[in-house]
Amino acid sequence: MKKTLVFKYEIMSSVCEWPVEVSISQSKKSGIWTLYFDYVDPEAKAHEKHLVQTPEEFELVAEERNMDIDSFCQALIDSGNKELFELGTHIRNPPEMTMASELPKKFWKTRDAAIEHLLSNSRLPTGLVDLQDWLATDGWNDLLAAWINEDVALNLKEWAAYKFSDSSLRDDEGHDDSVAITDQMRVDYARAAISDAVEQSDGYDSPSVHSFPIESKDGKQAILGCTVEIHGQTGPVPQWHGVFADKEAYYGYLRETGFLLHSNADEISDAEILSFWVVEKKKKKTSK
């Protein structure tokens, strides 16, 4: 994520106030965040930055810089950016990894039946919807805990439907009908659009990925696969994808169904890009 302005506040002293602008960026490779403090007052120190990762580190830097951490978190949550929303929620309510025994007892039978479905191809339990509804409400912190060390994914199949077309390329690049659109032009345009989408990390087009772990009373394990979208003022909306043996199997399913993990965005092939592309139909010449 590129450097993004997320918060403004003022440092109070006995004689004056110093306006401060707070920006944030994240290393795509390491996942470490950088906090930038830019002091608007020309007599104050121009700027400084801090590398942070854990909620405790964010709180420590905020305390040292006289920044209200709760207001900062709220600004992240209200930003409309999926990664910033998750970060703000994570700092404010640091989750702990969920264990199967922490599920309410009323869901244990459903949990065990879901795992059995995976092992023996039996029918999914009807109570699975109730468990999913609980995770989306009372169990929300447990669901968020499943996002630790996971990814964000561009819903490429849905997103490409209104991005990958010759008409969009012509409009954005300023080409008239006399210019022949080549496959290389399509690929270059698509890769630039994907890169921009990853940087923007829109909460609707790029939901966060959650692998929620479940374990039966006899030690058998599985995960419930979920992506969480941000729907404007409605807020986070979980989308459930099924029961999987492990995170690798779930990620494979997402890839096969048209999701592109942000961490693997550069690995998409030209052929896959072109498979999503809408090529304009050649106009038939009318005979005089």
Rosetta blueprint (number, residue, H / E / L):
1 M L
2 K L
3 K L
4 T E
5 L E
6 V E
7 F E
8 K E
9 Y E
10 E E
11 I E
12 M E
13 S L
14 S L
15 V L
16 C L
17 E E
18 W E
19 P E
20 V E
21 E E
22 V E
23 S E
24 I E
25 S E
26 Q E
27 S L
28 K L
29 K L
30 S L
31 G L
32 I L
33 W E
34 T E
35 L E
36 Y E
37 F E
38 D E
39 Y E
40 V L
41 D L
42 P L
43 E L
44 A L
45 K L
46 A L
47 H E
48 E E
49 K E
50 H E
51 L E
52 V E
53 Q L
54 T L
55 P H
56 E H
57 E H
58 F H
59 E H
60 L H
61 V H
62 A H
63 E H
64 E H
65 R L
66 N L
67 M L
68 D L
69 I H
70 D H
71 S H
72 F H
73 C H
74 Q H
75 A H
76 L H
77 I H
78 D L
79 S L
80 G L
81 N E
82 K H
83 E H
84 L H
85 F H
86 E H
87 L H
88 G H
89 T H
90 H H
91 I H
92 R H
93 N L
94 P L
95 P L
96 E L
97 M L
98 T L
99 M L
100 A H
101 S H
102 E H
103 L L
104 P L
105 K H
106 K H
107 F H
108 W H
109 K H
110 T H
111 R H
112 D H
113 A H
114 A H
115 I H
116 E H
117 H H
118 L H
119 L H
120 S H
121 N L
122 S L
123 R L
124 L L
125 P L
126 T L
127 G L
128 L H
129 V H
130 D H
131 L H
132 Q H
133 D H
134 W H
135 L H
136 A L
137 T L
138 D L
139 G L
140 W H
141 N H
142 D H
143 L H
144 L H
145 A H
146 A L
147 W L
148 I L
149 N L
150 E L
151 D L
152 V E
153 A E
154 L E
155 N L
156 L H
157 K H
158 E H
159 W H
160 A H
161 A L
162 Y L
163 K L
164 F L
165 S E
166 D H
167 S H
168 S H
169 L H
170 R H
171 D H
172 D H
173 E H
174 G L
175 H L
176 D L
177 D L
178 S L
179 V L
180 A L
181 I L
182 T L
183 D H
184 Q H
185 M H
186 R H
187 V H
188 D H
189 Y H
190 A H
191 R H
192 A H
193 A H
194 I H
195 S H
196 D H
197 A H
198 V H
199 E H
200 Q H
201 S L
202 D E
203 G L
204 Y L
205 D L
206 S L
207 P L
208 S E
209 V E
210 H E
211 S E
212 F E
213 P E
214 I E
215 E E
216 S L
217 K L
218 D L
219 G L
220 K L
221 Q E
222 A E
223 I E
224 L E
225 G E
226 C E
227 T E
228 V E
229 E E
230 I E
231 H L
232 G H
233 Q H
234 T H
235 G L
236 P E
237 V E
238 P E
239 Q E
240 W E
241 H E
242 G E
243 V E
244 F E
245 A L
246 D L
247 K H
248 E H
249 A H
250 Y H
251 Y H
252 G H
253 Y H
254 L H
255 R H
256 E H
257 T L
258 G L
259 F L
260 L E
261 L E
262 H H
263 S H
264 N H
265 A H
266 D H
267 E H
268 I L
269 S L
270 D H
271 A H
272 E H
273 I H
274 L H
275 S H
276 F L
277 W L
278 V E
279 V L
280 E L
281 K L
282 K L
283 K L
284 K L
285 K L
286 T L
287 S L
288 K L
